[in-house]
Structures are given as C-alpha cells and as structure tokens.
Amino acid sequence: MKNYLESNYNLEDHNLVSVIDELPLWSAPFGLSLLDHVQLKKEINALDIGFGTGFPLLELAMRLGNSSKVFGIDPWQAAIDRTKQKITQIGISNIDIIKGVAEKIPLPDNCIDLLISNNGINNVTDLNKTLEECSRVAKSGAQFVLTVNLQETMIEFYNIYEEILIENMLEIYLPGIKNQIYKKRKPLNELKSLLSANGFEVNKVIEDKFQYHFVDGTSMFNHFLISLAFLDSWKNIIPRKYQEQIFEQIEARINNIALQQGVFSLNVPYVTINCRKT
C-alpha cells in the first residue's frame, strides 16, 4: 500500500497542531510568489538561503519529492530546532539542515541546481559575499529565485517619523532613517547589479505589494510582528532619552490619521527576482 494511504493524523496531538499553526502572514505573500516561479524538476539539488522556521523550505522539499535533495542554511538555532521538529512530525526525508551563514556555505562548488531565498538575503551581513557564495555553489544554468521587500516598505510610518523629528528640531537624526532602510532593503537596481556582477542573469522581476491595516497606531505598535521585527530598529534611530517622547507623538499622529480615514495602512511593496547562473 502507498504510504500516503496510511496517514492517520491525530488532530488532538499538540505536536501536530504546533507545526501546522505556524505560517506567518509576513512571509506568505513573498513565499507564494517565489514558489510560483520555481521550475520544479526531479533529481536536483536545491538550497534555501535563510529558511527561518521552515517556509518555504519544507514546502519546496515536498513539492520536489524524494528524488531531490534540499539543503537549508540559517544561523538561527531556535528556528533550526523548530524546523527540525516540523520535518520529523511531517515525515520529510529529503532535507539537510545546515547551521551557518550565507557568506560561507559549506557545500562544494557547482553542486546546486536551484537556489531560493524568501526575503532571507535582506538579513545577511555581507550581501556581496553571500551572492559570491551562491554563485560558487550554483551549477551553470542553475535557477535562483529570491524575494525582497523594497525600500518603500512601510513608507507611511517613516514619513510620519520624519515629520515628528522635524517638528521636535531633531533633524540631526533624519539620516538614521535612511540608513536603517538601506541596511535592510537595498535599492532594486543595486541588487540587480550585484546579482549580475556575481554571474546571475536576471530574467524577470515581478513587482507586487500587500498591506497591513490597523485600527490605530496603538494597535500597530502592539502588533506582534511590528514589536518583534521592526520596533527595536525604529527606536534605535534616536537616542533613548528621546524615544518615549517621539513615539508617543508618532502614535498620536497615526491615531488621528486612523480616526479620519477609518484605518491606518502600511504598504509592503516587494519583488520576486528570477535569475539564471550564466
């Protein structure tokens, strides 16, 4: 009998529930677009750069099937542990997990047929070195599909931040906003140039966006994603002695906008870049 005909999942199993109630809204739009542009083939080696808690690493491995091997590299130990739990619980057998950084991938030259990175290369320390390593491990003709959110991400918040700093005569900290954006989100043309310089021909760039809507600024700042992934970097643009004052004013400004417009919305524009190793 086929193994898939013998499945007997227990929906009351807490371990099972812990791995199916996992996919975050933040990574889903990027990852779905990425998966739409991956060319699936049998008997290939694939690599996911910065797989986090396992999406789309696990999904790609299941779609490729056991004739292929999928490697995932990430330095985040807690996320690796979570991913391994899912792999065991789901029963996936074609994934190799690597704890490490993308600037030093412990794989041989010319061994990978498919590379993906779902908003992962935004978080590397050295982007050029990462792309050098991706080029080194990629076979000639290998596909590289990556997603990144663009510099205009959440520009509605940053515009208000700038206004409040100017109103408080703290213009000296305005460059910190641009620096913080640049550190996490390189301009698209710069990213394309780096890909080209490292031997990847950019065949297609697909632009899209999604939105986060909040009832007001208070709910936005208390939202788990904002608190976990963004708030610290936003606060650290200015000295601690100004943070409470400035963010109270930002919150009040957003609350007022939401009162007038019904909601406060943050746009997240992003691209899916489809490349080929020359």
Rosetta blueprint (number, residue, H / E / L):
1 M L
2 K L
3 N H
4 Y H
5 L H
6 E H
7 S L
8 N L
9 Y L
10 N L
11 L L
12 E L
13 D L
14 H H
15 N H
16 L H
17 V H
18 S H
19 V H
20 I H
21 D L
22 E L
23 L L
24 P L
25 L L
26 W L
27 S H
28 A H
29 P H
30 F H
31 G H
32 L H
33 S H
34 L H
35 L H
36 D H
37 H H
38 V L
39 Q L
40 L L
41 K L
42 K L
43 E L
44 I L
45 N E
46 A E
47 L E
48 D E
49 I E
50 G L
51 F L
52 G L
53 T L
54 G L
55 F L
56 P L
57 L H
58 L H
59 E H
60 L H
61 A H
62 M H
63 R H
64 L H
65 G L
66 N L
67 S L
68 S L
69 K E
70 V E
71 F E
72 G E
73 I E
74 D E
75 P L
76 W L
77 Q H
78 A H
79 A H
80 I H
81 D H
82 R H
83 T H
84 K H
85 Q H
86 K H
87 I H
88 T H
89 Q H
90 I H
91 G L
92 I L
93 S L
94 N L
95 I E
96 D E
97 I E
98 I E
99 K E
100 G L
101 V L
102 A L
103 E L
104 K L
105 I L
106 P L
107 L L
108 P L
109 D L
110 N L
111 C L
112 I E
113 D E
114 L E
115 L E
116 I E
117 S E
118 N E
119 N L
120 G L
121 I H
122 N H
123 N H
124 V L
125 T L
126 D L
127 L H
128 N H
129 K H
130 T H
131 L H
132 E H
133 E H
134 C H
135 S H
136 R H
137 V H
138 A E
139 K E
140 S E
141 G E
142 A E
143 Q E
144 F E
145 V E
146 L E
147 T E
148 V E
149 N E
150 L L
151 Q L
152 E L
153 T L
154 M L
155 I H
156 E H
157 F H
158 Y H
159 N H
160 I H
161 Y H
162 E H
163 E H
164 I H
165 L H
166 I H
167 E H
168 N L
169 M L
170 L L
171 E H
172 I H
173 Y H
174 L H
175 P H
176 G H
177 I H
178 K H
179 N H
180 Q H
181 I H
182 Y H
183 K H
184 K H
185 R L
186 K L
187 P L
188 L H
189 N H
190 E H
191 L H
192 K H
193 S H
194 L H
195 L H
196 S H
197 A H
198 N L
199 G L
200 F E
201 E E
202 V E
203 N E
204 K E
205 V E
206 I E
207 E E
208 D E
209 K E
210 F E
211 Q E
212 Y E
213 H E
214 F E
215 V L
216 D L
217 G H
218 T H
219 S H
220 M H
221 F H
222 N H
223 H L
224 F H
225 L H
226 I H
227 S H
228 L H
229 A H
230 F H
231 L H
232 D H
233 S H
234 W H
235 K H
236 N L
237 I L
238 I L
239 P L
240 R H
241 K H
242 Y H
243 Q H
244 E H
245 Q H
246 I H
247 F H
248 E H
249 Q H
250 I H
251 E H
252 A H
253 R H
254 I H
255 N H
256 N H
257 I H
258 A H
259 L H
260 Q H
261 Q H
262 G L
263 V L
264 F E
265 S E
266 L E
267 N E
268 V E
269 P E
270 Y E
271 V E
272 T E
273 I E
274 N E
275 C E
276 R E
277 K E
278 T L
